[in-house]
């Protein structure tokens, strides 16, 4: 049974159906970028990192006794 509230584009695409399929399609482009940055490292991925750079820098510069 069709919903009378469904909106269609000029060429006949059901907008609500497309939105529904998109919700079930997996990760978005930005979610994939974030996941790749967190799991593989790489250049320019600092914004996705959960590492405290100051702590790492301090641990490298502090000589072990």
C-alpha positions in Angstrom: 0.0 0.0 0.0 1.5 3.4 -1.0 1.7 6.3 1.4 -0.2 9.3 0.1 2.5 11.5 1.8 5.2 10.2 -0.5 7.0 13.0 -2.5 8.3 12.4 -6.0 10.9 14.1 -8.1 10.1 15.4 -11.6 11.4 12.1 -13.1 9.3 10.0 -10.7 11.8 9.1 -8.0 10.2 8.4 -4.6 12.2 10.7 -2.2 11.1 8.9 1.0 12.1 5.6 -0.4 15.6 6.9 -1.3 16.0 8.4 2.2 15.0 5.0 3.7 17.5 3.1 1.5 20.3 5.6 2.4 19.7 5.1 6.2 20.4 1.4 5.7 23.3 1.7 3.3 26.2 1.8 5.8 28.7 4.4 6.8 28.8 7.9 5.2 31.8 9.2 3.4 32.9 11.2 6.4 32.4 8.3 8.8 34.6 6.1 6.5 37.3 8.8 6.5 37.2 9.0 10.3 37.4 5.2 10.7 40.3 4.9 8.3 42.2 7.7 10.1 41.6 6.1 13.5 42.6 2.6 12.4 45.4 3.2 10.0 47.0 6.4 11.0 48.5 8.6 8.2 49.3 12.1 7.3 46.8 14.8 8.3 44.6 12.7 10.6 45.2 14.6 13.8 41.6 15.8 14.0 40.4 12.2 14.3 43.1 11.1 16.8 42.3 10.3 20.4 46.0 10.4 21.3 47.2 13.2 23.6 50.2 14.6 21.6 51.6 16.5 24.6 51.8 13.3 26.7 53.6 11.4 23.8 56.0 14.3 23.3 56.8 14.4 27.0 57.3 10.7 27.3 59.8 10.8 24.4 61.7 13.7 25.7 61.9 12.4 29.3 65.0 10.2 29.7 64.4 6.9 31.4 66.3 6.2 34.6 
